[in-house]
Amino acid sequence: MRRLAALFVLLSLLLAGCGGSSSETATPGSGASAGASAGASAGASAGSTDAAAACPTTSTKSFAKTRFVADVGGAAFLVRRYIYQPYQAQKFQKGASGRRLALLKAAGAAAASVKLLKNASENAKADPTLCKTVAGPLSSLTSTLSGLTSSLGTGSFSPALVGGLGGAVGGLLDSTSKAGVEVTEQPTDL
């Protein structure tokens, strides 16, 4: 059991460190540059009116929507399958059968989901429609999962934090639907 736990923790750390290339390709006339990308990052956290002003007018990354859909779909599946459903089944309760493995899987899923949501955020910033509509719910879910990852790393968790994940994921999926981008969960195994 300890070998399995150690292997799982190592695998989750490796997955959290893996990621796609963050190089951006600017289209002629779009004015996208490293400075504009940094401005978009700062504007997205300042507020929705500032974020809308910092959004590009044309797509600045190839297949930004497709990458966004894949990343958010994978994160939604991991959260639902390995965090939210075991929480509802009370697998995280002290004395529950398989509690340690459930907590390890939840920690790995949270770490992988944070990485996927960070990738999705970068892709959303590269698309004009997504940039204006999903910045708020995406950053909210990412910060919630980051907090959960750190609390699960210490061997504990906040029931209120886990209980709110279902609503946060639902809010993100509603925002993407309103933006005209349908996201479906992408099955991923840990």
C-alpha positions in Angstrom: 0.0 0.0 0.0 2.9 2.4 0.8 4.5 1.7 -2.5 1.3 2.4 -4.3 0.9 5.6 -2.4 4.4 6.7 -3.1 4.0 5.9 -6.8 0.7 7.8 -6.9 2.2 10.9 -5.3 5.2 10.8 -7.6 2.9 10.4 -10.6 0.7 13.4 -9.5 3.8 15.6 -9.0 5.0 14.7 -12.5 1.6 15.4 -14.0 1.4 18.7 -12.3 4.8 19.7 -13.8 3.9 18.7 -17.3 2.3 21.1 -19.7 2.1 22.3 -23.2 4.1 25.0 -24.8 3.0 28.5 -23.8 4.4 30.2 -26.9 2.0 32.4 -28.6 1.7 33.1 -32.3 0.5 36.5 -33.2 -1.6 37.0 -36.3 -0.8 39.9 -38.5 -2.5 43.1 -37.4 -3.6 41.7 -34.1 -0.9 43.5 -32.1 -0.4 40.6 -29.8 3.0 40.5 -28.1 4.4 39.4 -24.8 3.5 42.8 -23.3 -0.1 42.4 -24.5 -0.2 39.0 -22.9 1.1 40.3 -19.6 -1.5 43.1 -19.8 -4.3 40.6 -20.4 -3.1 38.7 -17.3 -3.1 41.8 -15.2 -6.4 43.0 -16.7 -8.2 39.7 -16.0 -7.5 39.9 -12.3 -8.4 43.6 -12.0 -12.1 43.3 -13.0 -14.5 42.3 -15.7 -14.4 45.8 -17.4 -10.6 45.9 -17.4 -10.5 42.2 -18.6 -12.8 42.9 -21.5 -10.5 45.8 -22.6 -7.4 43.6 -22.3 -8.9 40.8 -24.4 -7.6 40.3 -28.0 -9.8 41.2 -30.9 -8.7 38.1 -32.9 -7.5 34.7 -31.8 -3.8 34.9 -30.8 -3.2 31.1 -30.5 -3.9 28.3 -32.8 -6.9 26.1 -31.7 -7.4 28.1 -28.5 -11.1 27.1 -28.2 -10.3 23.4 -28.9 -7.5 23.4 -26.3 -9.8 25.2 -23.8 -12.6 22.7 -24.2 -10.2 19.7 -23.8 -8.6 21.2 -20.7 -11.8 22.3 -18.9 -13.5 19.0 -19.8 -10.6 17.0 -18.3 -10.6 19.1 -15.2 -14.3 18.8 -14.8 -14.1 15.0 -15.1 -11.3 14.7 -12.5 -13.0 17.0 -10.0 -16.3 15.1 -10.3 -14.9 11.6 -10.4 -12.1 11.8 -7.8 -13.1 14.6 -5.5 -16.8 15.4 -5.5 -18.3 11.9 -5.9 -16.1 10.3 -3.1 -16.9 13.3 -0.9 -20.7 12.7 -1.4 -20.1 9.0 -0.7 -18.3 10.0 2.6 -15.1 8.3 1.6 -13.1 11.2 3.2 -14.6 10.6 6.6 -12.3 9.3 9.4 -12.6 5.5 9.6 -14.1 5.1 6.1 -12.9 2.1 4.1 -10.3 3.2 1.5 -10.0 6.7 3.0 -6.2 7.0 2.4 -6.5 5.9 -1.2 -9.4 8.3 -1.8 -7.5 11.2 -0.3 -4.4 10.4 -2.4 -6.5 10.2 -5.6 -8.3 13.5 -4.6 -4.9 15.2 -4.1 -3.6 14.0 -7.5 -6.8 14.9 -9.2 -6.8 18.4 -7.7 -3.2 19.0 -8.7 -3.8 17.8 -12.3 -7.0 19.9 -12.4 -5.2 23.0 -11.4 -2.6 22.5 -14.2 -5.4 21.9 -16.7 -7.3 25.0 -15.6 -4.1 27.1 -15.8 -3.7 25.9 -19.4 -7.4 26.6 -20.1 -6.9 30.1 -18.7 -4.1 30.8 -21.1 -6.1 29.5 -24.0 -9.2 31.6 -22.9 -7.0 34.7 -22.8 -6.0 34.0 -26.4 -9.6 33.9 -27.7 -11.8 37.0 -27.7 -15.1 35.4 -26.9 -13.7 33.2 -24.0 -11.6 36.0 -22.6 -14.6 38.2 -22.0 -16.9 35.5 -20.5 -15.1 32.9 -18.5 -12.2 34.7 -16.8 -14.1 35.1 -13.5 -15.5 31.6 -13.0 -12.2 30.0 -14.3 -10.0 31.9 -11.8 -12.5 31.2 -9.0 -12.4 27.4 -9.6 -8.6 27.4 -10.0 -8.1 29.2 -6.7 -10.5 26.8 -5.0 -8.7 23.8 -6.3 -5.3 25.3 -5.3 -6.5 25.6 -1.8 -7.9 22.1 -1.8 -4.6 20.7 -3.1 -2.6 22.3 -0.3 -5.1 21.2 2.4 -5.1 17.6 1.0 -1.3 17.7 1.0 -1.4 18.1 4.8 -3.8 15.1 5.2 -6.9 17.2 5.9 -9.5 18.9 3.9 -12.3 21.5 4.4 -15.7 20.0 3.9 -17.1 23.4 2.9 -14.4 23.7 0.2 -15.1 20.3 -1.3 -18.9 20.8 -1.1 -18.6 24.0 -3.1 -16.7 22.4 -6.0 -19.9 21.1 -7.6 -21.3 24.6 -7.9 -18.0 26.1 -9.0 -17.7 23.5 -11.8 -21.3 24.0 -12.8 -20.9 27.8 -12.9 -17.8 27.5 -15.2 -19.7 25.1 -17.5 -22.7 27.5 -17.6 -20.4 30.4 -18.5 -18.8 28.5 -21.3 -22.2 27.5 -22.6 -23.3 31.1 -22.6 -20.2 31.9 -24.6 -21.3 29.4 -27.2 -18.7 26.8 -26.4 -20.1 23.5 -25.2 -17.8 21.6 -22.8 -18.3 18.0 -22.1 -16.4 16.0 -19.5 -13.4 14.2 -20.9 -12.8 10.9 -19.1 -9.3 10.7 -17.7 -7.9 8.0 -15.5 -5.4 8.7 -12.7 
